[in-house]
Amino acid sequence: MSSVWTKINHLDKRWIYLFVLLAVALPLILPINLPLSPSGPVMSFYKAIESIPKGSIVLISNDYDPGSKAELYPMTEAVLYHLFKRNCRVVMLSLFPAGPPMSERAVARVTEDLPNLQYGTDFVNLGYKDGREAVLVEMGRSIRSAFPKDYRGIPYDSIALLKEVENYSSFALVISISVGYPGTKEYVQYAQGRFNLKLLAGAAAVSVPEYSAYYNSGQLSGMLTGISGAAEYEELIGRRALAAKAIDAQAIGHMVIILLIVLGNVAWFVTKGKKNHE
C-alpha cells in the first residue's frame, strides 16, 4: 500500500495537468447538467421579462469587449432568446466600440434556433455611439438623434421597427449588459431615475458589490452576475447553453483539483511517516 502512496507522491506533474484538462474539457463536450438554484436577483431578472406584454419593445445595451466575453456574451444570447420566445422586439446598441459585433453574433446564434425572425421588424442593431453619458441623456429625448443610422448604415426612418421608437418611453425594459465605463452605473446615474426606466443589468462578477447596492435600492429591477448568474438564468428559460456548460466544467475542475490536493497531502504524510519510522 505504501508503494502506491510513494508513486502518488512522485507523480509526474504532466499527469496532473492532463487530469485537470480532462476535468474541464469533458463537461464542455458532454454536459452533465449539474443542478442550479437561481438567486434572488436572477429570479427578479427573469420575472421582469416575463411580466411585460408580448410584443413589447426592449432595449439591450451591450457594453463590453472580447476581454469580458466569457462572462457577458452568454447573457446576451440567453436574454435575446428569452425575449424572442416571448415575441418581444429588440433594439440593440452599444457604448463600447467592440459591442456591435457581439450583438450581431448573438443574434445570428439565436436565429439559428428561431429562424423566422426578421431584421428591421423583430430586431435591429443600432451599433456604437461615442459620447458616453451624453448619449444616454440624448436618448431620453430622441433615439433617432443619437443614432441616425443603424449598424448596417440603414437610415433610422427606413427601419419598420424604429418607427415605433422615439425615446426611452418606447421601451418596456432597458437591459444593460456591461463591464466598466460607460455601462450600467452610468445608466443608473444618468438615465434610470431621470427617465423612469425599468432597468435590468448583466454584469461581470467583479461588479457584484457595487451593483448589488443598485439592486437593493430598487434602481435595478433584476441582475445577472458573472457566469454563474448567466447559468442560473439559462436554467430558468429552459435553454442550457454556454454558461451552464462553463459552470459544469468549473465545478468538475475544482473538484478534481481538490481531490488531487488531498491525495498529494495524504501521500506526503504517509511517505514521510514511513521514512521517519525507518
Secondary structure, DSSP 4 states (H G I P E B T S, - for coil): -HHHHHHHHT--HHHHHHHHHHHHHHHHHS---------HHHHHHHHHHHHSPTT-EEEEEEE--GGGHHHHHHHHHHHHHHHHHTT-EEEEEESSTTHHHHHHHHHHHHHHHSTT--BTTTEEEEEE---THHHHHHHHH-HHHH-SB-TTS-BGGG-TGGGG--SGGG-SEEEEEE-SSSSHHHHIIIIITTTT--EEEEE-GGGHHHHHHHHHHTSSSEEEEHHHHHHHHHHHHT---HHHHHHHHHHHHHHHHHHHHHHHHHHHHHHHHHHHH-
